[in-house]
Amino acid sequence: MRRIRDNRENESMGNAIKAYDNYSDQKHQRDYVKAFDADLQHNLEEIVRQIADESWEPKGYVQKVIFDRKKRTLAKAPIEDHVLESATILPYEKAIYDYSTWRAPAVKPNMGTHGLFRFLRNELYGWTQKDMSFYVAIDAHHYFPMMDHAILKDALERLIKPSKLLTFMFKVVDSYIQGAPLGIKVAQLFGQIYLARFDRLAMRFFDIGNDPEKMSYWTQRYVTDRICTAKTEADYRELCLGPGYLSRKFECYVEEGVPFYFRFVDNILFRHADKTALHIILELAIMHLSRDWHVTVNTDYNVRPIWMGIRLGGYVFYHDHVAVSKRNKQELARHVRRLQKKGFDEEQIRIKLSSRFGFIKHADCINLIKSLGMEKSLGKIIKKRRVRPPFQGMNPEQKVPFSSVVTKCKEMLTGGGKPAPTKLFLEDYVIQDSKIEKQIVSVSMSDSAGQIQDIPKQVPGKVLAIRFKKIIQTFVTTDFNGEEQETYQFEKTRDEKGQPTSQDAEFYTFTGSKIMIDQAMSDFTREDLPVPTVIQQFRGKDGKEYTKFT
């Protein structure tokens, strides 16, 4: 590949405006962007001037520590540096991206995480387990903070001819004491450039075929390890063919290279049909990374069979399907349940959690979405339209799960503590036949001879439907007679954007609790309504759970 030549394409106002638009997209509500917008023309002219006369110097960074599964230290640069860096590299971004192989798709336009997803999934679908049986994933330890400046500058000189662009890149490298400043756009490019030569070296099986001494040593290692690690009947059949056969087999592997290779910034994935060859590839990779790139590899790697699943990027890849990692599934379920308890409908939940649903939809997760009740299907739409709510003037969207309004008693809460009751304002109730639960009863009927016989008959069980409002806050006031009175603040209905309106939200739900049905039939009547109440769940001495109005 030819080195990039700086032809001063970045020293124009149009380039600066385009770079600023790319940077400020969806950020115009932030204070520092508003301040930059206040004198935008002058600020962009100053940026173009600093690019042209090379007077720009990094203004320093502010460290910010975040915890996302592990501790990360980010370097926050001022907005002027962000815009200038984006404007400087904008005309050359495509050439920089093309420098790294397509098997390192991180940060590339229209690729990134989903590009890696597509490539890995399609390869697993297209090859059998015999062709691609084992994998190993290695991860660089503190990749950006541990970058060697001398190696990084050498990689930049291989890519860019001596020019203003190369000088600018060196200034960014030297602006950080050790490694690269994680948090700026140029650092993302450094992550691609730093190991770009390693990618191609790994895919060529580290060029051991070009050196007879190396080839002889690793061939002997392969034959020895193959003999020592033989376990299955197929392994012993190959050993019977002799060392010459195993040597030729390894030579074919070296000539073929390592075609099943991927790198996502600092995560490297190797796959191979031969476990022994994969161990040799792993050993060579760690040796080259530590010796030539000063990269330390985390020690939690291991060669595993692919049928166990390749865990990468929040997905689990198999030869016949792709699943979502357990952590992502649990987090999605928690967010959905929390919004459902707050009264959001399905469409509002989809909008609020669009990024999470957009992430999991690429996997084979229809059963997960159905279990959360968030699938979009014609059958579900038809079923909802056929539902007839038990109360006049209500619609199926106002139905909530009974579990969302039940408060567990203190003894049932994990870790103890005081329960937070879900207080309801009961407006109406009705007891009707259940469409789900059935019970067997004995009915006396006369047969053809006139004799009375007890015949078992299946009849629907009873179900209690309640209509209520959710009480958010209770206010206690004292009238002129000194009596305390309660007033309530109810949950409000929400508009299409999920924002609360001024109208109180009403809900209904069903329960088959025999205790609650008995309470509705004997302990109170409709004349006592409306009234505040709490539906509480208890555990009896026999270990069984039951609910009742309290």
VEXPA-355072 format. One line per field, with one value per residue (C-alpha): z, x, y; residue number from 1; residue in one letter. Coordinates in pm, 1 decimal. Layout:
REM VEXPA-355072
zz <- (Z,...);
xx <- (X,...);
yy <- (Y,...);
pos <- (NUM,...);
code <- (A,...);
END
This chain:
REM VEXPA-355072
zz <- (0.0,-86.3,198.0,251.8,101.7,269.8,-9.2,226.9,170.4,536.3,519.7,398.1,571.9,411.9,560.4,906.9,885.8,783.8,1064.5,1318.0,1196.8,1235.6,1586.4,1714.2,1580.3,1861.5,2103.2,2053.5,2392.0,2579.6,2737.6,2587.3,2237.4,2286.9,2390.4,2078.3,1859.8,1996.6,1792.8,1545.3,1244.6,1436.5,1607.9,1280.1,1113.5,1403.6,1359.7,985.9,1062.8,1321.7,1077.0,803.2,1007.1,1236.3,1545.8,1723.0,2048.1,2259.2,2550.9,2788.1,2915.1,3213.2,3347.3,3404.6,3561.1,3467.6,3582.4,3313.0,3430.6,3491.1,3570.3,3270.0,3265.9,2990.8,2875.8,2813.4,2571.6,2517.6,2231.6,2027.8,2020.5,1929.0,1631.9,1512.3,1529.6,1338.2,1073.5,1033.7,965.9,789.4,426.4,503.5,715.6,436.5,354.3,724.1,756.4,443.0,592.1,835.3,710.7,687.0,951.3,1199.3,1149.1,1464.6,1422.5,1044.4,882.1,828.5,1006.5,1375.9,1610.5,1360.6,1088.9,1314.8,1396.5,1029.6,933.0,1222.2,1192.2,817.5,845.0,1115.5,911.3,597.0,744.8,921.7,1270.0,1109.8,915.2,1214.5,1540.8,1798.8,1889.0,2125.1,2214.6,2363.2,2506.8,2539.0,2893.4,2910.6,2535.2,2495.0,2816.1,2738.9,2375.4,2307.4,2154.3,1948.3,1793.1,1732.2,1563.4,1346.0,1238.2,1156.0,948.5,751.0,674.8,624.9,433.5,617.9,619.7,836.4,891.4,1030.7,1252.7,1384.4,1461.8,1650.3,1856.4,1964.9,2055.1,2257.0,2433.7,2656.1,2889.0,2831.7,2569.4,2382.9,2530.7,2533.3,2462.2,2147.4,1787.2,1686.8,1958.3,1785.5,1470.3,1675.2,1799.7,1439.2,1314.8,1606.9,1531.7,1157.9,1065.7,1326.6,1162.3,831.2,995.2,1189.3,877.1,708.3,995.7,1121.1,812.0,962.8,618.4,489.7,740.0,711.6,1071.3,1214.2,992.5,1104.3,1472.8,1467.0,1251.9,1512.4,1785.0,1601.7,1553.6,1916.8,2061.5,1830.4,1962.3,2327.5,2313.6,2114.5,2284.2,2035.4,1793.5,1501.9,1656.3,1682.4,1322.2,1209.9,1424.8,1250.6,923.6,1060.9,1136.5,766.3,724.9,1026.7,895.6,556.5,727.4,927.1,614.4,447.6,745.8,715.7,339.7,391.1,664.4,929.4,733.0,1033.0,1212.6,1357.6,1570.3,1736.4,1868.7,2148.2,2125.3,1892.4,1782.6,1617.8,1488.4,1341.0,1265.3,1447.8,1821.8,1824.0,1540.4,1725.0,2034.7,1817.6,1664.1,2014.9,2131.5,1826.2,1864.4,2228.5,2149.8,1865.6,2059.5,2364.3,2175.6,1875.0,1998.5,2377.8,2429.2,2742.2,2696.0,2976.7,3107.5,3100.7,2751.7,2667.6,2356.4,2351.7,2109.3,1909.9,2002.1,2347.8,2187.7,2103.8,2347.5,2179.7,2172.6,2385.8,2167.4,2179.9,1834.7,1734.1,1400.5,1364.2,1565.0,1756.3,2113.8,2338.0,2641.6,2977.4,3110.1,2821.7,2851.9,3223.2,3186.9,2912.1,3121.8,3424.8,3223.5,3058.6,3389.7,3556.7,3280.6,3278.8,3652.0,3589.1,3349.0,3010.6,2723.6,2474.1,2215.1,2474.2,2617.0,2267.9,2216.3,2552.3,2510.5,2135.5,2165.9,2367.6,2137.0,1836.7,1981.7,2054.6,1741.7,1534.3,1733.3,1730.2,2022.0,1925.8,2225.0,2458.6,2315.2,2342.0,2704.3,2778.2,2595.1,2353.5,2019.6,1726.5,1548.8,1365.0,1593.5,1898.8,1740.4,1653.8,2004.1,2163.0,1947.2,2046.6,2417.2,2593.1,2915.9,3215.7,3275.6,3038.9,2882.6,2928.5,2657.5,2653.7,2681.6,3038.7,3158.5,3381.5,3519.7,3862.6,3987.8,3923.1,4191.8,4458.9,4760.4,4928.3,5306.1,5491.8,5547.1,5174.3,5070.1,4993.2,5269.1,5479.2,5504.4,5492.5,5187.8,4960.9,4921.7,4591.0,4713.0,4497.8,4482.5,4425.9,4213.3,4105.4,4092.2,3926.5,3974.4,3653.4,3493.8,3417.6,3058.9,3170.6,3494.7,3492.5,3775.2,3794.5,3979.6,4037.3,3880.4,3956.1,3639.0,3554.9,3296.5,3035.6,3302.3,3533.2,3786.8,3940.4,3880.0,3975.6,3661.7,3669.5,3465.3,3380.6,3462.3,3455.4,3779.0,3919.5,3867.4,4028.5,3806.9,3978.9,3845.7,4018.1,4008.6,4130.7,4425.7,4400.8,4710.9,5003.7,5170.4,5518.0,5613.9,5919.1,5871.7,6100.7,6320.4,6384.6,6176.6,5944.7,5576.5,5304.1,4951.7,4683.6,4389.2,4117.8,3833.5,3513.6,3161.5,2915.6,2565.5,2260.4,2377.8,2721.7,2898.5,3178.6,3109.4,3349.0,3332.2,3598.1,3464.4,3528.4,3514.3,3554.8,3629.4,3704.5,3986.8,4074.5,4446.0,4641.7,4948.9,4752.6,4583.6,4925.4,5053.7,4757.8,4811.4,5189.6,5345.3,5138.4,4866.5,4582.8,4814.1,5010.5,4700.6,4605.6,4879.2,4908.3,4958.3,4926.8,4780.1,4989.2,4944.6,5245.8,5306.4,5530.2,5778.6,5517.0,5284.6,5038.1,4922.4,4916.8,4849.9,5007.2,5040.4,5342.2);
xx <- (0.0,123.8,185.1,-61.2,45.5,-74.8,-201.3,-346.9,-705.5,-777.8,-690.5,-1033.3,-1336.8,-1564.1,-1361.3,-1374.5,-1754.2,-1801.6,-1576.0,-1764.3,-2100.4,-1977.2,-1848.8,-2147.2,-2418.3,-2675.6,-2458.9,-2602.4,-2778.2,-2447.6,-2315.2,-1965.7,-2110.6,-2349.0,-2053.2,-1860.8,-2168.0,-2196.0,-1889.4,-1877.3,-1737.6,-1443.0,-1369.1,-1362.7,-1145.5,-900.3,-893.5,-818.5,-538.9,-379.0,-388.6,-226.3,57.9,106.0,73.6,-167.1,-55.1,-271.3,-430.1,-410.3,-659.7,-887.9,-895.8,-1231.2,-1264.5,-1563.4,-1660.2,-1816.6,-1743.8,-1389.9,-1214.1,-1135.5,-953.1,-1062.9,-886.1,-1128.0,-995.9,-1147.2,-1391.8,-1143.3,-898.6,-1172.1,-1288.9,-935.0,-835.3,-1149.0,-1086.0,-718.6,-776.4,-1114.6,-984.8,-753.8,-983.6,-1068.2,-700.6,-624.5,-911.5,-799.0,-451.7,-585.5,-737.6,-1113.0,-1070.2,-1015.9,-1352.3,-1357.0,-1440.0,-1467.4,-1775.1,-2064.4,-1869.1,-1779.3,-1950.2,-2216.6,-1956.2,-1771.4,-2104.0,-2188.2,-1842.0,-1813.0,-2169.7,-2147.2,-1817.0,-1952.9,-2267.8,-2063.4,-1811.9,-1868.2,-1743.4,-1483.9,-1337.7,-1347.5,-1345.3,-1153.9,-1099.7,-894.4,-960.3,-685.1,-715.5,-442.1,-391.5,-449.2,-403.3,-423.6,-237.5,47.5,113.9,483.4,532.3,834.5,646.0,338.2,541.8,714.4,372.2,259.4,573.6,502.9,154.5,205.6,474.1,664.7,418.5,198.1,-31.4,251.3,366.8,12.7,-4.1,325.9,195.9,-105.2,119.7,355.9,66.9,19.3,295.3,239.0,26.4,-259.4,-528.9,-838.8,-1143.0,-1044.8,-1109.1,-741.7,-683.9,-934.5,-723.8,-412.4,-581.6,-619.5,-278.7,-73.7,-141.4,-216.3,112.8,51.6,-285.3,-125.3,166.5,-73.5,-276.7,49.2,114.8,384.2,600.6,759.8,743.6,1002.5,1267.2,1381.6,1509.2,1183.2,983.3,1186.1,1152.4,775.3,713.8,889.7,690.7,365.9,449.7,560.7,258.8,24.6,159.2,149.7,-205.8,-374.6,-697.8,-961.6,-973.5,-938.5,-617.0,-465.7,-559.5,-363.2,-66.0,-56.5,14.5,353.3,548.7,588.0,214.1,189.7,479.0,314.1,-13.2,150.5,325.5,-13.8,-141.7,153.3,103.2,-268.4,-202.0,-458.0,-771.8,-1006.8,-871.0,-1041.8,-929.1,-1160.5,-926.4,-752.3,-949.1,-796.6,-975.5,-812.7,-1006.7,-870.2,-962.8,-657.4,-621.3,-246.3,-188.0,-401.6,-182.5,123.4,-51.9,-136.1,223.9,358.3,101.8,187.2,559.4,531.1,293.6,518.8,849.4,769.1,474.1,528.9,171.7,93.6,-178.5,-423.7,-378.5,-747.1,-723.5,-779.2,-830.4,-1193.6,-1420.4,-1653.0,-1960.1,-1929.9,-1992.1,-1763.5,-1834.1,-1743.6,-1893.8,-2196.6,-2301.0,-2242.9,-2171.3,-2242.8,-2231.1,-2609.6,-2731.2,-2627.5,-2738.0,-2715.1,-2488.7,-2652.3,-2560.5,-2732.2,-3044.6,-3076.4,-3024.9,-3287.7,-3538.6,-3478.2,-3531.0,-3847.4,-4000.9,-3917.2,-4083.3,-4384.5,-4430.5,-4418.2,-4711.0,-4540.3,-4705.7,-4520.9,-4450.4,-4319.6,-4092.5,-3960.0,-3875.8,-3701.9,-3506.0,-3452.6,-3073.3,-3099.1,-3360.7,-3155.2,-2855.8,-3026.8,-3242.9,-2942.1,-2924.6,-3174.1,-3371.0,-3738.6,-3813.6,-3651.6,-3861.4,-4176.9,-4102.2,-4084.2,-4413.8,-4250.5,-4286.7,-4463.8,-4685.8,-5016.2,-5155.2,-5083.4,-5252.8,-5562.2,-5573.6,-5559.5,-5841.9,-6058.9,-6002.2,-6304.6,-6206.3,-6430.6,-6500.5,-6679.5,-6470.3,-6136.3,-5910.5,-5669.4,-5365.7,-5468.7,-5423.2,-5119.1,-4970.7,-5104.3,-4748.0,-4670.9,-4920.2,-4839.0,-4628.0,-4432.8,-4424.3,-4101.9,-4014.5,-4033.0,-3795.7,-3438.1,-3216.1,-3511.1,-3571.0,-3888.2,-4108.2,-4209.3,-4587.4,-4763.8,-5061.4,-5373.7,-5694.9,-5957.8,-6245.1,-6440.8,-6431.3,-6616.7,-6613.9,-6651.6,-6572.1,-6208.6,-6108.1,-5796.5,-5853.7,-6095.2,-6217.0,-6391.7,-6725.0,-6971.6,-7313.5,-7618.5,-7801.5,-8059.7,-7978.0,-8212.2,-8350.1,-8440.7,-8166.3,-7967.1,-7591.8,-7303.5,-7116.3,-6788.3,-6809.6,-6547.5,-6657.3,-6464.2,-6315.0,-6374.4,-6149.9,-6148.9,-6102.4,-6017.5,-6008.9,-5772.6,-5535.7,-5177.7,-5107.5,-4768.0,-4789.5,-5030.7,-5097.8,-5252.3,-5441.9,-5648.8,-5994.4,-6171.5,-6305.1,-5953.6,-6006.9,-5730.1,-5809.9,-5600.8,-5556.0,-5360.2,-5136.8,-5197.8,-4982.0,-5054.7,-5115.8,-4830.8,-4819.8,-4654.1,-4310.1,-4356.8,-4406.4,-4669.4,-4989.5,-5240.8,-5488.3,-5489.4,-5404.2,-5646.4,-5556.7,-5715.6,-5584.7,-5705.3,-5632.9,-5752.8,-5669.7,-5946.5,-5880.7,-5920.5,-6236.7,-6381.0,-6292.3,-6469.6,-6778.6,-6814.5,-6590.9,-6679.7,-6918.8,-6915.5,-7077.7,-6750.3,-6558.2,-6347.5,-6095.8,-5714.5,-5570.8,-5259.0,-5245.2,-4990.5,-4834.8,-4767.6,-4620.0,-4812.9,-4677.7,-4704.0,-4475.6,-4752.0,-4791.8,-5119.0,-5234.5,-5507.6,-5629.1,-5479.3);
yy <- (0.0,348.2,587.2,870.0,1203.6,1523.4,1748.2,2011.0,1893.4,1963.0,2334.7,2449.3,2596.1,2338.7,2055.6,2219.7,2263.2,1900.2,1779.2,1991.0,1860.4,1503.0,1572.9,1775.1,1544.9,1495.9,1699.5,2049.9,2045.8,2021.5,2340.2,2328.5,2273.7,2569.1,2785.0,2677.7,2746.9,3100.4,3208.2,2921.2,3110.1,3251.8,2919.1,2726.1,2991.6,2961.8,2582.9,2611.9,2862.5,2631.8,2338.7,2547.2,2700.0,2394.4,2613.3,2378.9,2225.0,1987.0,2174.2,1878.0,1625.6,1579.3,1225.3,1058.3,713.7,497.7,149.1,-68.8,-425.8,-301.1,23.6,244.4,578.6,817.2,1133.9,1420.8,1682.3,2032.1,2072.3,2278.8,1988.4,1740.4,1948.4,2022.1,1654.5,1553.7,1819.3,1723.6,1354.5,1376.4,1373.5,1079.0,863.2,618.6,560.4,503.6,256.9,73.3,28.4,-231.9,-557.0,-603.0,-873.0,-589.8,-412.7,-195.4,180.3,143.5,305.3,60.0,-212.7,-196.6,-443.1,-542.5,-594.4,-837.4,-1002.6,-1059.1,-1185.4,-1429.6,-1557.3,-1611.3,-1798.6,-2028.2,-2092.3,-2159.6,-2403.5,-2731.8,-2818.4,-3044.0,-2750.2,-2514.7,-2709.6,-2503.2,-2140.8,-1926.6,-1563.1,-1347.0,-998.4,-733.9,-606.8,-227.7,-197.4,182.4,285.1,41.2,141.0,198.5,544.8,438.0,144.8,361.5,634.0,374.0,242.2,598.0,661.6,344.6,477.7,854.4,1038.6,1316.0,1604.9,1823.6,1525.6,1312.0,1600.3,1636.0,1264.0,1282.0,1576.5,1371.1,1076.5,1296.8,1473.5,1168.1,1048.3,676.2,505.4,672.8,901.6,680.5,897.4,1090.3,993.3,976.2,715.1,488.0,506.3,434.5,117.8,0.8,112.9,-22.1,-392.2,-364.4,-537.3,-806.1,-887.3,-972.4,-1150.2,-1372.5,-1454.1,-1564.6,-1807.9,-1570.1,-1638.2,-1947.4,-2111.3,-1861.8,-1973.0,-2339.6,-2348.5,-2216.2,-2449.0,-2749.6,-2660.7,-2601.0,-2908.8,-3122.0,-2950.0,-3023.5,-3393.8,-3433.0,-3252.0,-3441.7,-3771.7,-3660.2,-3522.2,-3800.6,-3907.9,-4017.4,-4307.5,-4063.9,-3929.4,-4278.6,-4356.1,-4048.5,-4146.2,-4481.9,-4298.9,-4196.2,-3876.6,-3802.0,-3767.5,-3536.4,-3324.8,-3281.7,-3195.5,-2918.3,-2787.1,-2759.7,-2560.9,-2320.6,-2276.3,-2214.2,-1956.0,-1865.9,-1776.9,-1775.4,-1471.0,-1163.4,-869.1,-619.3,-346.7,-542.8,-869.9,-1131.5,-1446.9,-1750.8,-2054.3,-2375.9,-2735.9,-2875.2,-2817.2,-2881.5,-2633.3,-2378.9,-2413.7,-2338.9,-2036.1,-1913.1,-1950.7,-1766.1,-1487.2,-1423.3,-1431.3,-1176.3,-948.0,-933.6,-910.5,-690.7,-481.6,-486.1,-603.4,-805.3,-1067.2,-1143.3,-1497.1,-1597.6,-1752.3,-2119.5,-2331.6,-2445.5,-2632.8,-2409.6,-2616.1,-2456.1,-2117.1,-1824.3,-1540.3,-1213.1,-865.0,-950.0,-1246.1,-1621.4,-1768.4,-2128.6,-2310.1,-2306.7,-2005.0,-1693.8,-1626.5,-1320.4,-1325.3,-1392.8,-1049.7,-867.1,-1083.7,-1019.0,-644.6,-622.2,-820.0,-596.3,-277.3,-410.9,-521.9,-192.6,10.3,-221.7,-163.7,211.3,179.3,219.8,34.4,-187.5,80.3,325.7,54.3,-23.8,343.6,381.4,56.8,85.9,54.0,-269.1,-421.3,-310.6,-495.5,-828.2,-841.6,-952.8,-1276.8,-1563.9,-1423.7,-1443.7,-1667.9,-1413.4,-1130.4,-1343.6,-1430.7,-1056.6,-999.4,-754.6,-933.6,-771.4,-1021.5,-1019.1,-1289.2,-1077.3,-775.3,-983.1,-1131.1,-787.0,-657.8,-954.9,-896.6,-749.0,-572.2,-651.8,-282.1,-46.5,226.6,48.4,-97.4,-394.8,-163.7,-80.6,-438.4,-496.5,-821.2,-909.8,-960.4,-590.8,-475.9,-736.0,-638.1,-917.3,-931.9,-856.4,-1222.8,-1294.6,-1018.5,-1119.9,-987.9,-869.5,-495.8,-292.8,-362.9,-78.7,-131.9,-76.5,125.0,103.9,305.8,36.2,169.7,-137.8,-515.3,-800.8,-1178.7,-1375.8,-1710.0,-1775.2,-1846.8,-2033.4,-2220.8,-2514.5,-2733.7,-3069.8,-3082.6,-3365.9,-3309.2,-3527.6,-3628.9,-3893.1,-4152.9,-4310.8,-4550.1,-4259.6,-4336.7,-4051.0,-4066.5,-3836.3,-3738.8,-3537.4,-3221.0,-2959.2,-2605.5,-2277.3,-2149.1,-1805.0,-1505.9,-1161.3,-855.5,-526.4,-172.0,69.3,363.6,352.3,583.3,750.8,969.0,1010.7,1348.2,1367.1,1686.6,1786.2,1943.8,2195.5,1914.0,1782.4,1470.9,1351.9,1314.6,1154.9,1285.5,1104.5,1171.0,911.3,784.8,976.4,853.5,898.8,1042.6,887.8,1006.9,851.5,1187.0,1206.0,1401.6,1561.8,1269.6,995.7,649.4,363.0,-6.8,-345.7,-692.1,-1046.5,-1287.0,-1634.0,-1599.5,-1775.7,-1560.3,-1237.1,-1370.1,-1460.5,-1111.9,-951.2,-1167.8,-1138.6,-869.4,-561.6,-442.9,-192.6,63.3,73.0,182.4,369.0,296.7,270.5,-77.0,-288.9,-639.1,-825.8,-1167.7,-1391.3,-1733.8,-1972.4,-2224.4,-2498.4,-2297.9,-2207.9,-1848.6,-1657.0,-1300.3,-1086.9,-729.9,-549.4);
pos <- (1,2,3,4,5,6,7,8,9,10,11,12,13,14,15,16,17,18,19,20,21,22,23,24,25,26,27,28,29,30,31,32,33,34,35,36,37,38,39,40,41,42,43,44,45,46,47,48,49,50,51,52,53,54,55,56,57,58,59,60,61,62,63,64,65,66,67,68,69,70,71,72,73,74,75,76,77,78,79,80,81,82,83,84,85,86,87,88,89,90,91,92,93,94,95,96,97,98,99,100,101,102,103,104,105,106,107,108,109,110,111,112,113,114,115,116,117,118,119,120,121,122,123,124,125,126,127,128,129,130,131,132,133,134,135,136,137,138,139,140,141,142,143,144,145,146,147,148,149,150,151,152,153,154,155,156,157,158,159,160,161,162,163,164,165,166,167,168,169,170,171,172,173,174,175,176,177,178,179,180,181,182,183,184,185,186,187,188,189,190,191,192,193,194,195,196,197,198,199,200,201,202,203,204,205,206,207,208,209,210,211,212,213,214,215,216,217,218,219,220,221,222,223,224,225,226,227,228,229,230,231,232,233,234,235,236,237,238,239,240,241,242,243,244,245,246,247,248,249,250,251,252,253,254,255,256,257,258,259,260,261,262,263,264,265,266,267,268,269,270,271,272,273,274,275,276,277,278,279,280,281,282,283,284,285,286,287,288,289,290,291,292,293,294,295,296,297,298,299,300,301,302,303,304,305,306,307,308,309,310,311,312,313,314,315,316,317,318,319,320,321,322,323,324,325,326,327,328,329,330,331,332,333,334,335,336,337,338,339,340,341,342,343,344,345,346,347,348,349,350,351,352,353,354,355,356,357,358,359,360,361,362,363,364,365,366,367,368,369,370,371,372,373,374,375,376,377,378,379,380,381,382,383,384,385,386,387,388,389,390,391,392,393,394,395,396,397,398,399,400,401,402,403,404,405,406,407,408,409,410,411,412,413,414,415,416,417,418,419,420,421,422,423,424,425,426,427,428,429,430,431,432,433,434,435,436,437,438,439,440,441,442,443,444,445,446,447,448,449,450,451,452,453,454,455,456,457,458,459,460,461,462,463,464,465,466,467,468,469,470,471,472,473,474,475,476,477,478,479,480,481,482,483,484,485,486,487,488,489,490,491,492,493,494,495,496,497,498,499,500,501,502,503,504,505,506,507,508,509,510,511,512,513,514,515,516,517,518,519,520,521,522,523,524,525,526,527,528,529,530,531,532,533,534,535,536,537,538,539,540,541,542,543,544,545,546,547,548,549,550);
code <- (M,R,R,I,R,D,N,R,E,N,E,S,M,G,N,A,I,K,A,Y,D,N,Y,S,D,Q,K,H,Q,R,D,Y,V,K,A,F,D,A,D,L,Q,H,N,L,E,E,I,V,R,Q,I,A,D,E,S,W,E,P,K,G,Y,V,Q,K,V,I,F,D,R,K,K,R,T,L,A,K,A,P,I,E,D,H,V,L,E,S,A,T,I,L,P,Y,E,K,A,I,Y,D,Y,S,T,W,R,A,P,A,V,K,P,N,M,G,T,H,G,L,F,R,F,L,R,N,E,L,Y,G,W,T,Q,K,D,M,S,F,Y,V,A,I,D,A,H,H,Y,F,P,M,M,D,H,A,I,L,K,D,A,L,E,R,L,I,K,P,S,K,L,L,T,F,M,F,K,V,V,D,S,Y,I,Q,G,A,P,L,G,I,K,V,A,Q,L,F,G,Q,I,Y,L,A,R,F,D,R,L,A,M,R,F,F,D,I,G,N,D,P,E,K,M,S,Y,W,T,Q,R,Y,V,T,D,R,I,C,T,A,K,T,E,A,D,Y,R,E,L,C,L,G,P,G,Y,L,S,R,K,F,E,C,Y,V,E,E,G,V,P,F,Y,F,R,F,V,D,N,I,L,F,R,H,A,D,K,T,A,L,H,I,I,L,E,L,A,I,M,H,L,S,R,D,W,H,V,T,V,N,T,D,Y,N,V,R,P,I,W,M,G,I,R,L,G,G,Y,V,F,Y,H,D,H,V,A,V,S,K,R,N,K,Q,E,L,A,R,H,V,R,R,L,Q,K,K,G,F,D,E,E,Q,I,R,I,K,L,S,S,R,F,G,F,I,K,H,A,D,C,I,N,L,I,K,S,L,G,M,E,K,S,L,G,K,I,I,K,K,R,R,V,R,P,P,F,Q,G,M,N,P,E,Q,K,V,P,F,S,S,V,V,T,K,C,K,E,M,L,T,G,G,G,K,P,A,P,T,K,L,F,L,E,D,Y,V,I,Q,D,S,K,I,E,K,Q,I,V,S,V,S,M,S,D,S,A,G,Q,I,Q,D,I,P,K,Q,V,P,G,K,V,L,A,I,R,F,K,K,I,I,Q,T,F,V,T,T,D,F,N,G,E,E,Q,E,T,Y,Q,F,E,K,T,R,D,E,K,G,Q,P,T,S,Q,D,A,E,F,Y,T,F,T,G,S,K,I,M,I,D,Q,A,M,S,D,F,T,R,E,D,L,P,V,P,T,V,I,Q,Q,F,R,G,K,D,G,K,E,Y,T,K,F,T);
END
